Amino acid sequence: MAGVIGLLGPGYTVDTDNKSVSGPLAYDGMDTGVDITLRAGGPAIGFQSVPSAMYSDDSIHLGLVHGDQMISAAKDQRVVGVTPLLQYNPSIIMWDPASHPEVKTIADIGRSDASVVVSKDQIFPQWLVAKGLLKQSQLDTSYDGAPARFVGDPSITQQGFANSEPYTYENETPSWNKPVGYAMVKDAGYDVYASNVSVRADDVAEMSPCLEKLVPMIQQTGKNYVAAPDAVNATIVDWVSQDVSFTPYTAGEAAYSAGLLKDRAVIAPGADGVYGSYDMAKAQNVINDLVPILNAGGADLPPSLPADQLFTPEFISEQIR
């Protein structure tokens, strides 16, 4: 969220009832005269998908949506990405190295009988099964984000994020406090644009004057975060600290996350050298790959889904490199 949180200026206020933070939109050290409200997703909205939330609440103008979720929602709740905050999703499968000394990759897990605990709405597990990297029988869709199950039964493997769990399990989980092994889903070939700043499809034209100004700001703020993350990290840590319902987020985790996102080129320029750009051929390849898998799982997506229905480079500044 760095490209968005970084636009939140001083004097913001936290609303614990609505799980949001509001304040001036600031860019390049200047108050733009516009106020913004950022709302938490996930458990804060009952794990409702972001496209679903956007279509059920007209007061939401933009949402952060992973590319696979955009594809999944394309039939009835189509949103259009205007810039990706992340080049790819830093999702991982993690394991206990002592219980699984033979495991180095996700394919290694697939050659074992280990359970893979994931949340039920994740799409990448379906892809891993379709590609023969995991077995359907290994999937357990009861992941709830808490460490208790992994700690109590280190024979399992489970989902996580490369910029979070490897740090928190080793440093902030007293019942564990040792390293975990992990492999990024992206390294298995799941290369999907993530945290796309997205608009309801029918609102793109109406919001164009705003997007023409806002998208380059988001691009630049993301680039700035890679070079100097501390101020944005402090804002995130402060917001989380003011709401006891949020999972704690420490300065240590924030610093680790920033380093990982930079070192693994999760926040990075695209192949064209531009921060926050889209490679439309890459986007189309992902769509072509995922649609049959999603349809096999019960979705009813059109077999031909053009990338320009879900992603647009229209508002992206090629000057931000």
C-alpha positions as CSV (number, residue, x, y, z in Angstrom):
1,M,0.0,0.0,0.0
2,A,3.0,2.3,0.1
3,G,2.1,4.1,-3.1
4,V,-1.3,5.1,-1.5
5,I,-0.4,5.4,2.1
6,G,2.5,7.7,1.0
7,L,0.0,10.2,-0.2
8,L,-1.6,10.6,3.3
9,G,-0.4,13.9,4.7
10,P,0.1,15.1,8.3
11,G,-2.9,15.6,10.5
12,Y,-4.7,12.4,9.5
13,T,-7.3,10.8,11.8
14,V,-8.0,7.1,12.5
15,D,-11.6,5.9,12.6
16,T,-11.6,2.6,14.5
17,D,-15.4,2.0,13.8
18,N,-15.0,2.1,10.1
19,K,-11.4,0.7,10.0
20,S,-10.2,3.7,8.1
21,V,-7.8,6.7,8.1
22,S,-8.6,10.1,6.6
23,G,-6.5,13.1,6.0
24,P,-5.1,15.5,3.3
25,L,-3.8,14.1,0.1
26,A,-0.2,15.4,0.1
27,Y,2.3,15.2,-2.8
28,D,5.8,16.4,-3.0
29,G,5.4,17.9,0.5
30,M,2.4,19.9,-0.5
31,D,-1.2,19.7,0.5
32,T,-3.2,19.2,-2.7
33,G,-6.5,20.5,-1.2
34,V,-8.1,17.1,-1.6
35,D,-9.0,14.8,1.4
36,I,-8.7,11.1,1.1
37,T,-10.0,8.2,3.2
38,L,-8.2,4.8,3.1
39,R,-10.2,1.8,4.4
40,A,-8.8,-1.5,5.5
41,G,-9.9,-4.7,3.7
42,G,-9.7,-8.4,4.6
43,P,-11.2,-9.0,8.1
44,A,-12.2,-5.4,8.4
45,I,-14.8,-6.0,5.7
46,G,-15.6,-9.6,6.7
47,F,-13.2,-11.0,4.0
48,Q,-15.5,-9.7,1.3
49,S,-13.6,-9.3,-2.0
50,V,-12.6,-5.8,-2.9
51,P,-14.6,-5.8,-6.2
52,S,-17.7,-7.0,-4.3
53,A,-17.2,-4.2,-1.8
54,M,-16.8,-1.6,-4.6
55,Y,-20.0,-2.7,-6.3
56,S,-22.0,-2.7,-3.1
57,D,-20.8,0.7,-1.9
58,D,-20.8,3.6,-4.4
59,S,-18.8,5.8,-1.9
60,I,-15.7,3.6,-2.7
61,H,-14.0,5.2,-5.7
62,L,-10.8,3.1,-5.8
63,G,-9.8,-0.3,-4.6
64,L,-6.6,-2.3,-4.4
65,V,-7.2,-5.6,-6.2
66,H,-4.8,-8.4,-7.2
67,G,-4.8,-9.3,-10.8
68,D,-6.1,-12.8,-10.3
69,Q,-9.1,-11.4,-8.3
70,M,-9.8,-8.9,-11.1
71,I,-10.0,-11.8,-13.6
72,S,-12.2,-13.8,-11.2
73,A,-14.6,-10.9,-10.8
74,A,-14.7,-9.9,-14.5
75,K,-18.1,-11.3,-15.3
76,D,-20.3,-9.5,-12.8
77,Q,-18.0,-7.1,-10.9
78,R,-15.5,-5.9,-13.4
79,V,-12.9,-3.4,-12.2
80,V,-10.1,-1.9,-14.3
81,G,-6.6,-1.5,-13.0
82,V,-5.0,1.8,-13.6
83,T,-1.6,1.1,-12.1
84,P,-0.1,-1.8,-10.1
85,L,1.5,-1.0,-6.7
86,L,3.3,-4.3,-6.9
87,Q,4.9,-6.1,-9.8
88,Y,3.7,-9.4,-8.4
89,N,2.1,-10.9,-5.4
90,P,4.6,-11.7,-2.6
91,S,2.6,-14.8,-1.5
92,I,4.6,-17.7,-0.3
93,I,4.2,-21.3,0.9
94,M,6.1,-21.7,4.2
95,W,7.3,-24.7,6.1
96,D,9.3,-25.8,9.1
97,P,12.9,-26.7,7.9
98,A,13.3,-29.3,10.7
99,S,10.1,-31.1,9.7
100,H,10.8,-30.8,5.9
101,P,14.6,-30.7,5.4
102,E,14.1,-32.0,1.8
103,V,11.8,-29.0,0.7
104,K,13.3,-26.1,-1.2
105,T,10.5,-25.3,-3.6
106,I,6.8,-25.6,-3.9
107,A,7.2,-28.5,-6.3
108,D,9.1,-30.3,-3.5
109,I,6.0,-29.9,-1.3
110,G,3.9,-31.4,-4.1
111,R,6.1,-34.5,-4.0
112,S,5.4,-34.9,-0.3
113,D,2.2,-35.7,1.5
114,A,2.3,-32.4,3.6
115,S,-0.9,-30.5,4.0
116,V,-0.9,-27.0,2.4
117,V,-3.1,-24.8,4.5
118,V,-4.6,-21.8,2.5
119,S,-7.5,-19.5,2.8
120,K,-10.6,-20.6,0.8
121,D,-10.7,-17.7,-1.6
122,Q,-7.1,-17.8,-2.7
123,I,-6.7,-18.4,-6.4
124,F,-3.0,-19.4,-6.6
125,P,-3.6,-22.8,-5.0
126,Q,-5.9,-23.8,-7.9
127,W,-3.2,-22.7,-10.3
128,L,-0.5,-24.7,-8.5
129,V,-2.7,-27.8,-8.7
130,A,-3.5,-27.2,-12.3
131,K,0.2,-27.0,-13.1
132,G,0.9,-30.2,-11.3
133,L,3.0,-28.5,-8.6
134,L,0.6,-29.5,-5.8
135,K,-2.0,-32.3,-5.4
136,Q,-5.6,-31.3,-4.8
137,S,-5.6,-33.7,-1.8
138,Q,-3.0,-31.6,-0.1
139,L,-5.1,-28.4,0.0
140,D,-6.7,-27.5,3.3
141,T,-8.7,-24.2,3.0
142,S,-9.0,-23.5,6.7
143,Y,-6.2,-20.9,7.0
144,D,-7.2,-18.1,9.4
145,G,-3.9,-16.1,9.6
146,A,-3.1,-17.1,13.2
147,P,0.2,-19.0,13.9
148,A,-1.3,-21.5,16.4
149,R,-1.9,-24.3,14.0
150,F,1.6,-24.1,12.4
151,V,3.2,-23.9,15.8
152,G,1.2,-26.8,17.1
153,D,1.7,-29.0,14.0
154,P,4.9,-28.1,12.1
155,S,4.3,-31.0,9.7
156,I,1.9,-28.7,7.7
157,T,2.9,-26.0,5.3
158,Q,0.8,-22.9,4.9
159,Q,0.4,-19.7,3.0
160,G,2.0,-16.4,4.0
161,F,3.7,-13.3,2.6
162,A,7.4,-13.0,1.9
163,N,7.4,-9.6,3.5
164,S,5.7,-10.6,6.7
165,E,5.7,-14.2,8.1
166,P,9.4,-15.1,7.7
167,Y,10.1,-12.1,10.0
168,T,7.2,-12.3,12.4
169,Y,7.6,-16.1,13.0
170,E,11.3,-15.7,13.7
171,N,11.2,-12.5,15.7
172,E,7.7,-11.8,17.0
173,T,6.1,-15.2,17.7
174,P,7.3,-16.3,21.1
175,S,5.9,-19.8,20.7
176,W,8.1,-20.3,17.6
177,N,10.9,-17.7,17.3
178,K,13.0,-19.5,14.8
179,P,13.4,-19.4,11.0
180,V,10.9,-20.8,8.6
181,G,11.6,-22.0,5.1
182,Y,9.5,-20.6,2.3
183,A,9.2,-20.3,-1.5
184,M,7.5,-17.5,-3.4
185,V,4.6,-18.5,-5.5
186,K,5.9,-16.1,-8.2
187,D,9.1,-18.3,-8.4
188,A,6.8,-21.2,-9.4
189,G,5.6,-19.1,-12.4
190,Y,2.6,-17.3,-10.9
191,D,3.5,-13.8,-12.2
192,V,0.4,-11.7,-11.6
193,Y,0.2,-7.9,-11.1
194,A,-0.8,-7.2,-7.5
195,S,-2.4,-4.5,-5.5
196,N,-3.7,-2.8,-8.7
197,V,-5.3,0.6,-8.1
198,S,-8.7,-0.2,-9.6
199,V,-11.9,1.5,-10.6
200,R,-15.3,0.2,-11.4
201,A,-15.4,-0.4,-15.1
202,D,-18.3,1.9,-15.8
203,D,-16.6,4.7,-13.8
204,V,-13.3,4.9,-15.7
205,A,-14.4,7.7,-18.1
206,E,-16.0,9.8,-15.4
207,M,-13.0,9.5,-13.2
208,S,-10.5,10.2,-15.9
209,P,-9.7,13.8,-14.9
210,C,-8.9,12.6,-11.4
211,L,-6.9,9.6,-12.6
212,E,-4.8,11.6,-15.0
213,K,-3.4,13.5,-11.9
214,L,-3.6,10.8,-9.3
215,V,-1.9,7.9,-11.1
216,P,1.4,9.6,-11.6
217,M,1.4,10.7,-8.0
218,I,0.9,7.0,-7.0
219,Q,3.7,5.9,-9.3
220,Q,6.2,8.5,-7.9
221,T,5.2,7.7,-4.3
222,G,5.9,4.0,-4.9
223,K,9.3,4.8,-6.4
224,N,10.1,7.1,-3.4
225,Y,9.2,4.3,-1.0
226,V,11.9,2.1,-2.4
227,A,14.5,4.7,-1.7
228,A,13.2,6.1,1.6
229,P,10.5,4.0,3.3
230,D,10.7,5.2,6.9
231,A,8.1,7.9,6.8
232,V,5.5,5.7,5.1
233,N,6.3,2.9,7.5
234,A,5.8,5.2,10.5
235,T,2.4,6.1,9.2
236,I,1.3,2.5,8.7
237,V,2.6,1.5,12.2
238,D,0.8,4.4,13.8
239,W,-2.5,3.7,12.1
240,V,-2.4,0.0,13.1
241,S,-1.4,0.9,16.6
242,Q,-4.5,3.0,17.1
243,D,-6.9,0.1,16.3
244,V,-6.7,-2.9,18.7
245,S,-8.7,-5.1,16.3
246,F,-5.8,-5.0,13.7
247,T,-3.0,-7.6,13.8
248,P,0.0,-5.8,15.4
249,Y,2.4,-4.3,13.0
250,T,5.8,-3.3,14.4
251,A,8.5,-1.0,13.1
252,G,10.7,-4.1,12.8
253,E,8.3,-5.8,10.5
254,A,7.8,-2.7,8.5
255,A,11.5,-2.3,8.0
256,Y,11.9,-5.9,7.0
257,S,9.0,-5.6,4.6
258,A,10.4,-2.6,2.9
259,G,13.7,-4.3,2.4
260,L,12.1,-7.5,1.0
261,L,9.9,-5.5,-1.4
262,K,12.9,-3.7,-2.7
263,D,15.4,-6.6,-2.8
264,R,12.9,-9.0,-4.5
265,A,11.8,-6.3,-6.9
266,V,8.2,-6.5,-5.8
267,I,8.1,-2.7,-5.9
268,A,10.2,-2.0,-9.0
269,P,10.0,-0.6,-12.5
270,G,8.5,-2.8,-15.1
271,A,10.4,-4.3,-18.1
272,D,10.0,-0.9,-19.8
273,G,11.8,0.9,-16.9
274,V,8.7,2.7,-15.7
275,Y,7.4,2.4,-12.1
276,G,3.7,1.3,-12.0
277,S,3.4,0.4,-15.7
278,Y,1.6,-2.5,-17.3
279,D,3.0,-5.0,-19.9
280,M,-0.2,-5.7,-21.6
281,A,1.2,-8.9,-23.3
282,K,2.1,-10.2,-19.9
283,A,-1.3,-9.3,-18.5
284,Q,-3.0,-11.1,-21.4
285,N,-0.9,-14.3,-20.9
286,V,-2.0,-14.4,-17.3
287,I,-5.6,-14.0,-18.2
288,N,-5.3,-16.8,-20.9
289,D,-3.7,-19.0,-18.3
290,L,-6.2,-18.4,-15.5
291,V,-9.6,-18.3,-17.2
292,P,-9.7,-22.0,-18.0
293,I,-8.6,-22.9,-14.4
294,L,-11.2,-20.6,-12.9
295,N,-13.9,-21.9,-15.2
296,A,-12.9,-25.5,-14.3
297,G,-13.5,-24.5,-10.7
298,G,-17.0,-23.3,-11.4
299,A,-16.5,-19.7,-12.6
300,D,-18.4,-18.7,-15.8
301,L,-15.9,-16.3,-17.4
302,P,-15.9,-15.7,-21.2
303,P,-13.2,-17.9,-22.8
304,S,-11.8,-14.8,-24.5
305,L,-11.1,-11.9,-22.1
306,P,-9.1,-9.1,-23.6
307,A,-6.5,-7.6,-21.2
308,D,-7.6,-4.0,-22.0
309,Q,-10.9,-4.9,-20.4
310,L,-9.1,-5.2,-17.0
311,F,-6.0,-3.1,-17.3
312,T,-5.3,0.3,-18.9
313,P,-2.0,2.1,-19.3
314,E,-4.0,5.3,-20.2
315,F,-3.1,7.2,-17.1
316,I,0.4,6.0,-16.5
317,S,3.3,8.5,-16.8
318,E,6.2,7.0,-18.7
319,Q,8.5,9.7,-17.1
320,I,8.6,8.0,-13.7
321,R,11.6,5.7,-14.0
